Each structure stands twice: as structure tokens, then as C-alpha cells.
Amino acid sequence: MTKLLSVVIAAMFAAVSLNAIAIAADTPKADDQKMEKKAKTEKKAKAKKSMSKDKMDKMDKMDKMDKNDAAKK
């Protein structure tokens, strides 16, 4: 009975450890994606400030079309 209990505890420890490692390995990728997205939005914001109103409308339409295309995929 004690051997069975030891095996169960060892299996639980292994599962928790592997789960923690998997989460830790995935976190930098998510942070990098957030930083890239933030940089792109800041770049677009700076570009929009310098453009005329007509060009901004065209950019907004293109952004919406890009989002729709990405949603379809």
C-alpha cells in the first residue's frame, strides 16, 4: 500500500513539474508577440498623425479588410 501511495505521489509531482515547465517555456513567446503588436500600433499611430484625413480613412479600411481576411482563415 505504501509503494502504491509513493508511486501516485511521484506521478503527481512529475505532472505538476512538467506543466510548470511548459507554462514557463511558453510565456516569453506571448510577451514577444505583445511587444511586437504594441510597436506596430505605435508606429501606425505616428503615421496616422502625419497623414491627411483621406489617407487615414483608406488606412482604416485596409486595416478592417486585413482583420476580416485574418478572421476568415
N, CA, C and O atoms as a Tripos MOL2 file, in Angstrom:
@<TRIPOS>MOLECULE
protein
  292   291    73     0     0
PROTEIN
NO_CHARGES

@<TRIPOS>ATOM
      1 N           0.8280   -1.1930    0.0000 N.3       1 MET1
      2 CA          0.0000    0.0000    0.0000 C.3       1 MET1
      3 C           0.8770    1.2630    0.0000 C.2       1 MET1
      4 O           0.5670    2.2400   -0.6830 O.2       1 MET1
      5 N           1.9560    1.2340    0.7590 N.am      2 THR2
      6 CA          2.8110    2.4160    0.8170 C.3       2 THR2
      7 C           3.5430    2.6220   -0.5050 C.2       2 THR2
      8 O           3.8300    3.7580   -0.8840 O.2       2 THR2
      9 N           3.8480    1.5320   -1.2080 N.am      3 LYS3
     10 CA          4.5030    1.6640   -2.5120 C.3       3 LYS3
     11 C           3.5530    2.3070   -3.5160 C.2       3 LYS3
     12 O           3.9640    3.1400   -4.3250 O.2       3 LYS3
     13 N           2.2720    1.9120   -3.4600 N.am      4 LEU4
     14 CA          1.2700    2.4960   -4.3550 C.3       4 LEU4
     15 C           1.1230    3.9880   -4.0850 C.2       4 LEU4
     16 O           1.0550    4.7910   -5.0150 O.2       4 LEU4
     17 N           1.0760    4.3490   -2.8200 N.am      5 LEU5
     18 CA          0.9810    5.7580   -2.4420 C.3       5 LEU5
     19 C           2.2080    6.5300   -2.9210 C.2       5 LEU5
     20 O           2.0770    7.6590   -3.3950 O.2       5 LEU5
     21 N           3.3630    5.9550   -2.8080 N.am      6 SER6
     22 CA          4.5990    6.6030   -3.2640 C.3       6 SER6
     23 C           4.5860    6.8030   -4.7800 C.2       6 SER6
     24 O           5.0240    7.8430   -5.2730 O.2       6 SER6
     25 N           4.0900    5.8220   -5.5120 N.am      7 VAL7
     26 CA          4.0150    5.9260   -6.9690 C.3       7 VAL7
     27 C           3.0250    7.0140   -7.3660 C.2       7 VAL7
     28 O           3.2980    7.7900   -8.2820 O.2       7 VAL7
     29 N           1.8800    7.0810   -6.6920 N.am      8 VAL8
     30 CA          0.8760    8.1060   -7.0040 C.3       8 VAL8
     31 C           1.4390    9.5000   -6.7300 C.2       8 VAL8
     32 O           1.2650   10.4080   -7.5420 O.2       8 VAL8
     33 N           2.0970    9.6710   -5.6150 N.am      9 ILE9
     34 CA          2.6680   10.9830   -5.2830 C.3       9 ILE9
     35 C           3.7630   11.3550   -6.2760 C.2       9 ILE9
     36 O           3.8550   12.5120   -6.6850 O.2       9 ILE9
     37 N           4.5830   10.4010   -6.6630 N.am     10 ALA10
     38 CA          5.6400   10.6780   -7.6410 C.3      10 ALA10
     39 C           5.0380   11.0650   -8.9940 C.2      10 ALA10
     40 O           5.5530   11.9620   -9.6610 O.2      10 ALA10
     41 N           3.9750   10.4100   -9.3980 N.am     11 ALA11
     42 CA          3.3230   10.7380  -10.6750 C.3      11 ALA11
     43 C           2.7080   12.1350  -10.6300 C.2      11 ALA11
     44 O           2.7920   12.8830  -11.6040 O.2      11 ALA11
     45 N           2.1030   12.4790   -9.5250 N.am     12 MET12
     46 CA          1.5170   13.8210   -9.3860 C.3      12 MET12
     47 C           2.6090   14.8890   -9.4320 C.2      12 MET12
     48 O           2.4390   15.9260  -10.0720 O.2      12 MET12
     49 N           3.7140   14.6390   -8.7620 N.am     13 PHE13
     50 CA          4.8280   15.5850   -8.7580 C.3      13 PHE13
     51 C           5.3810   15.7770  -10.1670 C.2      13 PHE13
     52 O           5.6770   16.9000  -10.5780 O.2      13 PHE13
     53 N           5.5180   14.6870  -10.8960 N.am     14 ALA14
     54 CA          6.0380   14.7670  -12.2670 C.3      14 ALA14
     55 C           5.0880   15.5600  -13.1610 C.2      14 ALA14
     56 O           5.5260   16.3800  -13.9670 O.2      14 ALA14
     57 N           3.7940   15.3150  -13.0160 N.am     15 ALA15
     58 CA          2.8120   16.0180  -13.8470 C.3      15 ALA15
     59 C           2.8280   17.5170  -13.5650 C.2      15 ALA15
     60 O           2.8000   18.3300  -14.4880 O.2      15 ALA15
     61 N           2.8720   17.8730  -12.2940 N.am     16 VAL16
     62 CA          2.8910   19.2950  -11.9240 C.3      16 VAL16
     63 C           4.1750   19.9550  -12.3960 C.2      16 VAL16
     64 O           4.1460   21.0850  -12.8830 O.2      16 VAL16
     65 N           5.2880   19.2750  -12.2610 N.am     17 SER17
     66 CA          6.5730   19.8380  -12.6900 C.3      17 SER17
     67 C           6.6000   20.0690  -14.1970 C.2      17 SER17
     68 O           7.0320   21.1270  -14.6550 O.2      17 SER17
     69 N           6.1430   19.0890  -14.9660 N.am     18 LEU18
     70 CA          6.1390   19.2430  -16.4200 C.3      18 LEU18
     71 C           5.1910   20.3490  -16.8610 C.2      18 LEU18
     72 O           5.4800   21.0770  -17.8110 O.2      18 LEU18
     73 N           4.0720   20.4750  -16.1800 N.am     19 ASN19
     74 CA          3.1220   21.5370  -16.5060 C.3      19 ASN19
     75 C           3.7510   22.9070  -16.2400 C.2      19 ASN19
     76 O           3.5960   23.8220  -17.0480 O.2      19 ASN19
     77 N           4.4470   23.0540  -15.1370 N.am     20 ALA20
     78 CA          5.0950   24.3210  -14.8110 C.3      20 ALA20
     79 C           6.1780   24.6660  -15.8260 C.2      20 ALA20
     80 O           6.3290   25.8270  -16.2050 O.2      20 ALA20
     81 N           6.9180   23.6780  -16.2600 N.am     21 ILE21
     82 CA          7.9680   23.9070  -17.2600 C.3      21 ILE21
     83 C           7.3570   24.3320  -18.5920 C.2      21 ILE21
     84 O           7.8770   25.2200  -19.2680 O.2      21 ILE21
     85 N           6.2570   23.6950  -18.9620 N.am     22 ALA22
     86 CA          5.5960   24.0360  -20.2210 C.3      22 ALA22
     87 C           5.0650   25.4640  -20.1980 C.2      22 ALA22
     88 O           5.1790   26.1870  -21.1870 O.2      22 ALA22
     89 N           4.4940   25.8650  -19.0920 N.am     23 ILE23
     90 CA          3.9710   27.2320  -18.9690 C.3      23 ILE23
     91 C           5.1250   28.2370  -19.0110 C.2      23 ILE23
     92 O           5.0180   29.2750  -19.6640 O.2      23 ILE23
     93 N           6.2040   27.9390  -18.3310 N.am     24 ALA24
     94 CA          7.3470   28.8490  -18.3000 C.3      24 ALA24
     95 C           7.9840   28.9850  -19.6810 C.2      24 ALA24
     96 O           8.4710   30.0590  -20.0320 O.2      24 ALA24
     97 N           7.9850   27.9310  -20.4500 N.am     25 ALA25
     98 CA          8.5860   27.9750  -21.7830 C.3      25 ALA25
     99 C           7.7210   28.7620  -22.7530 C.2      25 ALA25
    100 O           8.2440   29.3350  -23.7090 O.2      25 ALA25
    101 N           6.4220   28.8030  -22.5350 N.am     26 ASP26
    102 CA          5.5060   29.4850  -23.4480 C.3      26 ASP26
    103 C           5.4030   30.9770  -23.1620 C.2      26 ASP26
    104 O           5.0720   31.7400  -24.0690 O.2      26 ASP26
    105 N           5.6650   31.4120  -21.9710 N.am     27 THR27
    106 CA          5.4710   32.8000  -21.5640 C.3      27 THR27
    107 C           6.2910   33.8040  -22.3800 C.2      27 THR27
    108 O           5.7250   34.8200  -22.7850 O.2      27 THR27
    109 N           7.5690   33.5950  -22.6450 N.am     28 PRO28
    110 CA          8.3240   34.5980  -23.4230 C.3      28 PRO28
    111 C           7.7580   34.8170  -24.8260 C.2      28 PRO28
    112 O           7.8070   35.9340  -25.3410 O.2      28 PRO28
    113 N           7.2290   33.7790  -25.4410 N.am     29 LYS29
    114 CA          6.6580   33.9290  -26.7730 C.3      29 LYS29
    115 C           5.4710   34.8820  -26.7330 C.2      29 LYS29
    116 O           5.3340   35.7410  -27.6040 O.2      29 LYS29
    117 N           4.6250   34.7370  -25.7400 N.am     30 ALA30
    118 CA          3.4590   35.6070  -25.6230 C.3      30 ALA30
    119 C           3.8930   37.0470  -25.3710 C.2      30 ALA30
    120 O           3.3150   37.9750  -25.9360 O.2      30 ALA30
    121 N           4.8940   37.2390  -24.5350 N.am     31 ASP31
    122 CA          5.3880   38.5850  -24.2560 C.3      31 ASP31
    123 C           5.9770   39.2250  -25.5080 C.2      31 ASP31
    124 O           5.7590   40.4100  -25.7600 O.2      31 ASP31
    125 N           6.7190   38.4530  -26.2920 N.am     32 ASP32
    126 CA          7.3000   38.9720  -27.5290 C.3      32 ASP32
    127 C           6.2140   39.3860  -28.5070 C.2      32 ASP32
    128 O           6.3320   40.4170  -29.1680 O.2      32 ASP32
    129 N           5.1670   38.5980  -28.6030 N.am     33 GLN33
    130 CA          4.0700   38.9220  -29.5160 C.3      33 GLN33
    131 C           3.3720   40.2000  -29.0680 C.2      33 GLN33
    132 O           3.0050   41.0280  -29.9010 O.2      33 GLN33
    133 N           3.1860   40.3670  -27.7650 N.am     34 LYS34
    134 CA          2.5480   41.5820  -27.2590 C.3      34 LYS34
    135 C           3.4060   42.8030  -27.5610 C.2      34 LYS34
    136 O           2.8900   43.8520  -27.9460 O.2      34 LYS34
    137 N           4.7170   42.6650  -27.3840 N.am     35 MET35
    138 CA          5.6100   43.7860  -27.6480 C.3      35 MET35
    139 C           5.6150   44.1600  -29.1250 C.2      35 MET35
    140 O           5.6200   45.3420  -29.4720 O.2      35 MET35
    141 N           5.6150   43.1510  -29.9950 N.am     36 GLU36
    142 CA          5.5840   43.4180  -31.4320 C.3      36 GLU36
    143 C           4.2850   44.1140  -31.8190 C.2      36 GLU36
    144 O           4.2930   45.0620  -32.6040 O.2      36 GLU36
    145 N           3.1780   43.6450  -31.2720 N.am     37 LYS37
    146 CA          1.8800   44.2440  -31.5790 C.3      37 LYS37
    147 C           1.8370   45.6980  -31.0880 C.2      37 LYS37
    148 O           1.3240   46.5800  -31.7780 O.2      37 LYS37
    149 N           2.3760   45.9320  -29.9010 N.am     38 LYS38
    150 CA          2.3970   47.2870  -29.3490 C.3      38 LYS38
    151 C           3.2500   48.2030  -30.2210 C.2      38 LYS38
    152 O           2.8740   49.3460  -30.4770 O.2      38 LYS38
    153 N           4.3880   47.7060  -30.6740 N.am     39 ALA39
    154 CA          5.2650   48.5090  -31.5190 C.3      39 ALA39
    155 C           4.5810   48.8500  -32.8430 C.2      39 ALA39
    156 O           4.7000   49.9690  -33.3420 O.2      39 ALA39
    157 N           3.8680   47.8780  -33.4050 N.am     40 LYS40
    158 CA          3.1580   48.1240  -34.6630 C.3      40 LYS40
    159 C           2.0670   49.1720  -34.4890 C.2      40 LYS40
    160 O           1.9100   50.0520  -35.3350 O.2      40 LYS40
    161 N           1.3080   49.0790  -33.3890 N.am     41 THR41
    162 CA          0.2330   50.0450  -33.1750 C.3      41 THR41
    163 C           0.7880   51.4450  -32.9350 C.2      41 THR41
    164 O           0.2110   52.4310  -33.3930 O.2      41 THR41
    165 N           1.9140   51.5330  -32.2130 N.am     42 GLU42
    166 CA          2.5330   52.8470  -32.0010 C.3      42 GLU42
    167 C           3.0350   53.4270  -33.3220 C.2      42 GLU42
    168 O           2.9140   54.6270  -33.5680 O.2      42 GLU42
    169 N           3.5910   52.5770  -34.1570 N.am     43 LYS43
    170 CA          4.0930   53.0290  -35.4540 C.3      43 LYS43
    171 C           2.9380   53.5240  -36.3220 C.2      43 LYS43
    172 O           3.0500   54.5540  -36.9880 O.2      43 LYS43
    173 N           1.8330   52.7880  -36.3110 N.am     44 LYS44
    174 CA          0.6630   53.2040  -37.0850 C.3      44 LYS44
    175 C           0.0970   54.5130  -36.5600 C.2      44 LYS44
    176 O          -0.3250   55.3670  -37.3390 O.2      44 LYS44
    177 N           0.0860   54.6740  -35.2440 N.am     45 ALA45
    178 CA         -0.4380   55.9040  -34.6560 C.3      45 ALA45
    179 C           0.3960   57.1120  -35.0750 C.2      45 ALA45
    180 O          -0.1480   58.1720  -35.3850 O.2      45 ALA45
    181 N           1.7110   56.9480  -35.0820 N.am     46 LYS46
    182 CA          2.5810   58.0460  -35.5210 C.3      46 LYS46
    183 C           2.3680   58.3530  -36.9960 C.2      46 LYS46
    184 O           2.3750   59.5160  -37.4010 O.2      46 LYS46
    185 N           2.1790   57.3120  -37.7960 N.am     47 ALA47
    186 CA          1.9810   57.5110  -39.2220 C.3      47 ALA47
    187 C           0.6480   58.1930  -39.4970 C.2      47 ALA47
    188 O           0.5470   59.0350  -40.3900 O.2      47 ALA47
    189 N          -0.3610   57.8330  -38.7380 N.am     48 LYS48
    190 CA         -1.6860   58.4290  -38.9380 C.3      48 LYS48
    191 C          -1.6960   59.9060  -38.5890 C.2      48 LYS48
    192 O          -2.4100   60.6880  -39.2170 O.2      48 LYS48
    193 N          -0.9100   60.2940  -37.5930 N.am     49 LYS49
    194 CA         -0.8680   61.7000  -37.2130 C.3      49 LYS49
    195 C          -0.3080   62.5580  -38.3410 C.2      49 LYS49
    196 O          -0.6940   63.7160  -38.4950 O.2      49 LYS49
    197 N           0.5850   62.0010  -39.1140 N.am     50 SER50
    198 CA          1.2190   62.7790  -40.1610 C.3      50 SER50
    199 C           0.4460   62.7420  -41.4870 C.2      50 SER50
    200 O           0.7560   63.5040  -42.4030 O.2      50 SER50
    201 N          -0.5450   61.8700  -41.5920 N.am     51 MET51
    202 CA         -1.2900   61.7380  -42.8460 C.3      51 MET51
    203 C          -2.4990   62.6620  -42.8880 C.2      51 MET51
    204 O          -2.9720   63.1450  -41.8590 O.2      51 MET51
    205 N          -2.9840   62.8940  -44.0920 N.am     52 SER52
    206 CA         -4.2040   63.6700  -44.2340 C.3      52 SER52
    207 C          -5.3950   62.7920  -43.8740 C.2      52 SER52
    208 O          -5.2450   61.5820  -43.7030 O.2      52 SER52
    209 N          -6.5630   63.3860  -43.7580 N.am     53 LYS53
    210 CA         -7.7640   62.6530  -43.3610 C.3      53 LYS53
    211 C          -8.1310   61.5930  -44.3860 C.2      53 LYS53
    212 O          -8.5390   60.4950  -44.0050 O.2      53 LYS53
    213 N          -8.0020   61.8830  -45.6670 N.am     54 ASP54
    214 CA         -8.3400   60.9070  -46.7120 C.3      54 ASP54
    215 C          -7.4470   59.6700  -46.6170 C.2      54 ASP54
    216 O          -7.9220   58.5400  -46.7300 O.2      54 ASP54
    217 N          -6.1780   59.8920  -46.4150 N.am     55 LYS55
    218 CA         -5.2630   58.7670  -46.3150 C.3      55 LYS55
    219 C          -5.5600   57.9380  -45.0710 C.2      55 LYS55
    220 O          -5.4280   56.7140  -45.0980 O.2      55 LYS55
    221 N          -5.9600   58.5910  -43.9840 N.am     56 MET56
    222 CA         -6.2860   57.8570  -42.7610 C.3      56 MET56
    223 C          -7.5180   56.9760  -42.9810 C.2      56 MET56
    224 O          -7.5650   55.8410  -42.5070 O.2      56 MET56
    225 N          -8.5230   57.5040  -43.7070 N.am     57 ASP57
    226 CA         -9.7180   56.7120  -43.9940 C.3      57 ASP57
    227 C          -9.3540   55.4700  -44.8000 C.2      57 ASP57
    228 O          -9.8610   54.3810  -44.5320 O.2      57 ASP57
    229 N          -8.4800   55.6330  -45.7820 N.am     58 LYS58
    230 CA         -8.0500   54.4980  -46.5880 C.3      58 LYS58
    231 C          -7.3030   53.4660  -45.7400 C.2      58 LYS58
    232 O          -7.4850   52.2600  -45.9070 O.2      58 LYS58
    233 N          -6.4670   53.9550  -44.8340 N.am     59 MET59
    234 CA         -5.7250   53.0530  -43.9570 C.3      59 MET59
    235 C          -6.6780   52.2740  -43.0510 C.2      59 MET59
    236 O          -6.4980   51.0750  -42.8360 O.2      59 MET59
    237 N          -7.6970   52.9620  -42.5200 N.am     60 ASP60
    238 CA         -8.6660   52.2960  -41.6550 C.3      60 ASP60
    239 C          -9.4140   51.2050  -42.4140 C.2      60 ASP60
    240 O          -9.6440   50.1190  -41.8820 O.2      60 ASP60
    241 N          -9.7900   51.4930  -43.6470 N.am     61 LYS61
    242 CA        -10.4790   50.4980  -44.4610 C.3      61 LYS61
    243 C          -9.5780   49.2960  -44.7320 C.2      61 LYS61
    244 O         -10.0250   48.1500  -44.6830 O.2      61 LYS61
    245 N          -8.3170   49.5660  -45.0170 N.am     62 MET62
    246 CA         -7.3820   48.4740  -45.2820 C.3      62 MET62
    247 C          -7.1670   47.6250  -44.0250 C.2      62 MET62
    248 O          -7.0760   46.4000  -44.1080 O.2      62 MET62
    249 N          -7.0850   48.2780  -42.8660 N.am     63 ASP63
    250 CA         -6.9230   47.5400  -41.6170 C.3      63 ASP63
    251 C          -8.1220   46.6290  -41.3670 C.2      63 ASP63
    252 O          -7.9620   45.4820  -40.9490 O.2      63 ASP63
    253 N          -9.3190   47.1420  -41.6240 N.am     64 LYS64
    254 CA        -10.5280   46.3390  -41.4410 C.3      64 LYS64
    255 C         -10.5360   45.1560  -42.4030 C.2      64 LYS64
    256 O         -10.9200   44.0480  -42.0290 O.2      64 LYS64
    257 N         -10.1180   45.3900  -43.6180 N.am     65 MET65
    258 CA        -10.0770   44.3060  -44.5990 C.3      65 MET65
    259 C          -9.0610   43.2410  -44.1760 C.2      65 MET65
    260 O          -9.3220   42.0450  -44.3030 O.2      65 MET65
    261 N          -7.9080   43.6790  -43.6730 N.am     66 ASP66
    262 CA         -6.8900   42.7350  -43.1950 C.3      66 ASP66
    263 C          -7.4110   41.9010  -42.0350 C.2      66 ASP66
    264 O          -7.1650   40.6960  -41.9740 O.2      66 ASP66
    265 N          -8.1280   42.5330  -41.1190 N.am     67 LYS67
    266 CA         -8.6830   41.8100  -39.9860 C.3      67 LYS67
    267 C          -9.7320   40.8090  -40.4530 C.2      67 LYS67
    268 O          -9.8010   39.6930  -39.9380 O.2      67 LYS67
    269 N         -10.5480   41.2050  -41.4290 N.am     68 ASN68
    270 CA        -11.5730   40.2920  -41.9480 C.3      68 ASN68
    271 C         -10.9270   39.1030  -42.6390 C.2      68 ASN68
    272 O         -11.3880   37.9710  -42.4960 O.2      68 ASN68
    273 N          -9.8620   39.3580  -43.3870 N.am     69 ASP69
    274 CA         -9.1570   38.2610  -44.0670 C.3      69 ASP69
    275 C          -8.5420   37.3100  -43.0520 C.2      69 ASP69
    276 O          -8.5790   36.0930  -43.2300 O.2      69 ASP69
    277 N          -7.9780   37.8660  -41.9900 N.am     70 ALA70
    278 CA         -7.3700   37.0200  -40.9660 C.3      70 ALA70
    279 C          -8.4270   36.2120  -40.2190 C.2      70 ALA70
    280 O          -8.1770   35.0740  -39.8230 O.2      70 ALA70
    281 N          -9.6080   36.8010  -40.0270 N.am     71 ALA71
    282 CA        -10.6800   36.0890  -39.3370 C.3      71 ALA71
    283 C         -11.2260   34.9530  -40.1790 C.2      71 ALA71
    284 O         -11.6580   33.9370  -39.6360 O.2      71 ALA71
    285 N         -11.2150   35.1050  -41.4930 N.am     72 LYS72
    286 CA        -11.7130   34.0670  -42.3820 C.3      72 LYS72
    287 C         -10.8000   32.8480  -42.3820 C.2      72 LYS72
    288 O         -11.2600   31.7210  -42.5680 O.2      72 LYS72
    289 N          -9.5090   33.0750  -42.1730 N.am     73 LYS73
    290 CA         -8.5470   31.9770  -42.1700 C.3      73 LYS73
    291 C          -8.6510   31.2740  -40.8790 C.2      73 LYS73
    292 O          -7.9310   30.3040  -40.6440 O.2      73 LYS73
@<TRIPOS>BOND
     1     1     2 1
     2     2     3 1
     3     3     4 2
     4     3     5 am
     5     5     6 1
     6     6     7 1
     7     7     8 2
     8     7     9 am
     9     9    10 1
    10    10    11 1
    11    11    12 2
    12    11    13 am
    13    13    14 1
    14    14    15 1
    15    15    16 2
    16    15    17 am
    17    17    18 1
    18    18    19 1
    19    19    20 2
    20    19    21 am
    21    21    22 1
    22    22    23 1
    23    23    24 2
    24    23    25 am
    25    25    26 1
    26    26    27 1
    27    27    28 2
    28    27    29 am
    29    29    30 1
    30    30    31 1
    31    31    32 2
    32    31    33 am
    33    33    34 1
    34    34    35 1
    35    35    36 2
    36    35    37 am
    37    37    38 1
    38    38    39 1
    39    39    40 2
    40    39    41 am
    41    41    42 1
    42    42    43 1
    43    43    44 2
    44    43    45 am
    45    45    46 1
    46    46    47 1
    47    47    48 2
    48    47    49 am
    49    49    50 1
    50    50    51 1
    51    51    52 2
    52    51    53 am
    53    53    54 1
    54    54    55 1
    55    55    56 2
    56    55    57 am
    57    57    58 1
    58    58    59 1
    59    59    60 2
    60    59    61 am
    61    61    62 1
    62    62    63 1
    63    63    64 2
    64    63    65 am
    65    65    66 1
    66    66    67 1
    67    67    68 2
    68    67    69 am
    69    69    70 1
    70    70    71 1
    71    71    72 2
    72    71    73 am
    73    73    74 1
    74    74    75 1
    75    75    76 2
    76    75    77 am
    77    77    78 1
    78    78    79 1
    79    79    80 2
    80    79    81 am
    81    81    82 1
    82    82    83 1
    83    83    84 2
    84    83    85 am
    85    85    86 1
    86    86    87 1
    87    87    88 2
    88    87    89 am
    89    89    90 1
    90    90    91 1
    91    91    92 2
    92    91    93 am
    93    93    94 1
    94    94    95 1
    95    95    96 2
    96    95    97 am
    97    97    98 1
    98    98    99 1
    99    99   100 2
   100    99   101 am
   101   101   102 1
   102   102   103 1
   103   103   104 2
   104   103   105 am
   105   105   106 1
   106   106   107 1
   107   107   108 2
   108   107   109 am
   109   109   110 1
   110   110   111 1
   111   111   112 2
   112   111   113 am
   113   113   114 1
   114   114   115 1
   115   115   116 2
   116   115   117 am
   117   117   118 1
   118   118   119 1
   119   119   120 2
   120   119   121 am
   121   121   122 1
   122   122   123 1
   123   123   124 2
   124   123   125 am
   125   125   126 1
   126   126   127 1
   127   127   128 2
   128   127   129 am
   129   129   130 1
   130   130   131 1
   131   131   132 2
   132   131   133 am
   133   133   134 1
   134   134   135 1
   135   135   136 2
   136   135   137 am
   137   137   138 1
   138   138   139 1
   139   139   140 2
   140   139   141 am
   141   141   142 1
   142   142   143 1
   143   143   144 2
   144   143   145 am
   145   145   146 1
   146   146   147 1
   147   147   148 2
   148   147   149 am
   149   149   150 1
   150   150   151 1
   151   151   152 2
   152   151   153 am
   153   153   154 1
   154   154   155 1
   155   155   156 2
   156   155   157 am
   157   157   158 1
   158   158   159 1
   159   159   160 2
   160   159   161 am
   161   161   162 1
   162   162   163 1
   163   163   164 2
   164   163   165 am
   165   165   166 1
   166   166   167 1
   167   167   168 2
   168   167   169 am
   169   169   170 1
   170   170   171 1
   171   171   172 2
   172   171   173 am
   173   173   174 1
   174   174   175 1
   175   175   176 2
   176   175   177 am
   177   177   178 1
   178   178   179 1
   179   179   180 2
   180   179   181 am
   181   181   182 1
   182   182   183 1
   183   183   184 2
   184   183   185 am
   185   185   186 1
   186   186   187 1
   187   187   188 2
   188   187   189 am
   189   189   190 1
   190   190   191 1
   191   191   192 2
   192   191   193 am
   193   193   194 1
   194   194   195 1
   195   195   196 2
   196   195   197 am
   197   197   198 1
   198   198   199 1
   199   199   200 2
   200   199   201 am
   201   201   202 1
   202   202   203 1
   203   203   204 2
   204   203   205 am
   205   205   206 1
   206   206   207 1
   207   207   208 2
   208   207   209 am
   209   209   210 1
   210   210   211 1
   211   211   212 2
   212   211   213 am
   213   213   214 1
   214   214   215 1
   215   215   216 2
   216   215   217 am
   217   217   218 1
   218   218   219 1
   219   219   220 2
   220   219   221 am
   221   221   222 1
   222   222   223 1
   223   223   224 2
   224   223   225 am
   225   225   226 1
   226   226   227 1
   227   227   228 2
   228   227   229 am
   229   229   230 1
   230   230   231 1
   231   231   232 2
   232   231   233 am
   233   233   234 1
   234   234   235 1
   235   235   236 2
   236   235   237 am
   237   237   238 1
   238   238   239 1
   239   239   240 2
   240   239   241 am
   241   241   242 1
   242   242   243 1
   243   243   244 2
   244   243   245 am
   245   245   246 1
   246   246   247 1
   247   247   248 2
   248   247   249 am
   249   249   250 1
   250   250   251 1
   251   251   252 2
   252   251   253 am
   253   253   254 1
   254   254   255 1
   255   255   256 2
   256   255   257 am
   257   257   258 1
   258   258   259 1
   259   259   260 2
   260   259   261 am
   261   261   262 1
   262   262   263 1
   263   263   264 2
   264   263   265 am
   265   265   266 1
   266   266   267 1
   267   267   268 2
   268   267   269 am
   269   269   270 1
   270   270   271 1
   271   271   272 2
   272   271   273 am
   273   273   274 1
   274   274   275 1
   275   275   276 2
   276   275   277 am
   277   277   278 1
   278   278   279 1
   279   279   280 2
   280   279   281 am
   281   281   282 1
   282   282   283 1
   283   283   284 2
   284   283   285 am
   285   285   286 1
   286   286   287 1
   287   287   288 2
   288   287   289 am
   289   289   290 1
   290   290   291 1
   291   291   292 2
@<TRIPOS>SUBSTRUCTURE
     1 MET1         2 RESIDUE 1 A MET
     2 THR2         6 RESIDUE 1 A THR
     3 LYS3        10 RESIDUE 1 A LYS
     4 LEU4        14 RESIDUE 1 A LEU
     5 LEU5        18 RESIDUE 1 A LEU
     6 SER6        22 RESIDUE 1 A SER
     7 VAL7        26 RESIDUE 1 A VAL
     8 VAL8        30 RESIDUE 1 A VAL
     9 ILE9        34 RESIDUE 1 A ILE
    10 ALA10       38 RESIDUE 1 A ALA
    11 ALA11       42 RESIDUE 1 A ALA
    12 MET12       46 RESIDUE 1 A MET
    13 PHE13       50 RESIDUE 1 A PHE
    14 ALA14       54 RESIDUE 1 A ALA
    15 ALA15       58 RESIDUE 1 A ALA
    16 VAL16       62 RESIDUE 1 A VAL
    17 SER17       66 RESIDUE 1 A SER
    18 LEU18       70 RESIDUE 1 A LEU
    19 ASN19       74 RESIDUE 1 A ASN
    20 ALA20       78 RESIDUE 1 A ALA
    21 ILE21       82 RESIDUE 1 A ILE
    22 ALA22       86 RESIDUE 1 A ALA
    23 ILE23       90 RESIDUE 1 A ILE
    24 ALA24       94 RESIDUE 1 A ALA
    25 ALA25       98 RESIDUE 1 A ALA
    26 ASP26      102 RESIDUE 1 A ASP
    27 THR27      106 RESIDUE 1 A THR
    28 PRO28      110 RESIDUE 1 A PRO
    29 LYS29      114 RESIDUE 1 A LYS
    30 ALA30      118 RESIDUE 1 A ALA
    31 ASP31      122 RESIDUE 1 A ASP
    32 ASP32      126 RESIDUE 1 A ASP
    33 GLN33      130 RESIDUE 1 A GLN
    34 LYS34      134 RESIDUE 1 A LYS
    35 MET35      138 RESIDUE 1 A MET
    36 GLU36      142 RESIDUE 1 A GLU
    37 LYS37      146 RESIDUE 1 A LYS
    38 LYS38      150 RESIDUE 1 A LYS
    39 ALA39      154 RESIDUE 1 A ALA
    40 LYS40      158 RESIDUE 1 A LYS
    41 THR41      162 RESIDUE 1 A THR
    42 GLU42      166 RESIDUE 1 A GLU
    43 LYS43      170 RESIDUE 1 A LYS
    44 LYS44      174 RESIDUE 1 A LYS
    45 ALA45      178 RESIDUE 1 A ALA
    46 LYS46      182 RESIDUE 1 A LYS
    47 ALA47      186 RESIDUE 1 A ALA
    48 LYS48      190 RESIDUE 1 A LYS
    49 LYS49      194 RESIDUE 1 A LYS
    50 SER50      198 RESIDUE 1 A SER
    51 MET51      202 RESIDUE 1 A MET
    52 SER52      206 RESIDUE 1 A SER
    53 LYS53      210 RESIDUE 1 A LYS
    54 ASP54      214 RESIDUE 1 A ASP
    55 LYS55      218 RESIDUE 1 A LYS
    56 MET56      222 RESIDUE 1 A MET
    57 ASP57      226 RESIDUE 1 A ASP
    58 LYS58      230 RESIDUE 1 A LYS
    59 MET59      234 RESIDUE 1 A MET
    60 ASP60      238 RESIDUE 1 A ASP
    61 LYS61      242 RESIDUE 1 A LYS
    62 MET62      246 RESIDUE 1 A MET
    63 ASP63      250 RESIDUE 1 A ASP
    64 LYS64      254 RESIDUE 1 A LYS
    65 MET65      258 RESIDUE 1 A MET
    66 ASP66      262 RESIDUE 1 A ASP
    67 LYS67      266 RESIDUE 1 A LYS
    68 ASN68      270 RESIDUE 1 A ASN
    69 ASP69      274 RESIDUE 1 A ASP
    70 ALA70      278 RESIDUE 1 A ALA
    71 ALA71      282 RESIDUE 1 A ALA
    72 LYS72      286 RESIDUE 1 A LYS
    73 LYS73      290 RESIDUE 1 A LYS
